Amino acid sequence: MEADFSEMRYELQSRDGLWRRMQLECQQLHTELLKIKEYKDMQEIQIKHQSSRVQLTEQLENKNTELLLFSESQERQQEELNKIRNHIYREEQSHCSEQERMKTEISDLTEELHQKEITIATIMEKATLLERQLKMELETKDKLLAKQQLLEFQYQVIKSENTHLKEMV
């Protein structure tokens, strides 16, 4: 029995040793599995980073293309703006010269109007003077007409007296 017991002990020890090796191997396998999982996670992260890097690179290229197009568009707009500015400048110059011409024309017309006003004032003075002279002449003629009528009346009276005297003679 002791021999059986010893054999069992030896077998148990051997099984215990096996069990411990198996546990150690399991731990090692578990550790390796964790390392593999970490490596796999790292690879997934790298793949994600690479894909996101590719996406970012594509986005960057798209943005660069957009920026280039925007820059070209901005250059065209700047050229158009310069054309518009030049056109406005020419229009302003034309407008200024037109204003100067109009100012000169207005000044000339004002001077001409002033001369005409002076002429009108002179004519009005002459007309007033002529009107006064005409009134005076009319008054003179009225007086002469009144005198003539008076003289004619006197003539008629004298003629009538003369006729009466002739009849009496």
Disulfide bonds with the S-S distance in Angstrom:
none
